[in-house]
């Protein structure tokens, strides 16, 4: 069996997910994981983990799923290396973070984990005060641009003033409390969802706790 991750938009109504599961079953697929990423405006964004006998069945499965009213497929990706749903994978990593010796090593490990598991185009940890990169994955823009973005995002979060907000949903960040650092991610092919942004913030908070412990 081959495992795939599907990101779907559905109408937020009773029976919608059941109808999708039935369509997956019609091509002899198994629905083995569900994670709600975002909900609002009568719509819900779900990640589904599906097992199929062959990747040749993907197109047929998508065709069947799209027969359900109100469903749109954002993407389908191979998930053979994943061991569990997104929240469980993040929890496991959070437990492992203490095994890294220095705070810099922990920061590098978190940046790589977020970059890989969230399919980011680039990911960077940056020192906001000095304007220098701590570590990067991929090819981020200039450090001063990221510093400006982080300052704007944290101002909006602190004040609730979104009048100057210009960040696309494909860009997100989280500060590492107790330090002058922040982690910034960009994913150009699809937006970050609420659950993914929360995961980034929670793992950054765990990293912050190690700094407070010394």
Buried (B, 14 or more C-beta within 10 A) or exposed (E): EBBBBBBBBBBBEEEBBEBBBBBBEEBEBBBBBEBBBBBEEEBBBBBBBBBBEEEEBBEBBBEBBBEBEEBEBBEBEEBEEBEEBBEEBBBEBBEEBEEBEEBEEBBBBBBEBBBEBBEBBBBBBBBBEEEEBBBBBEEBEEBEEBBEBBEBBBBBEEEEEEEEEEEEEBBBBBBBEEBEBBBBBBBEEEBBBEBBBBBBBBBBBBBBEBBEEE
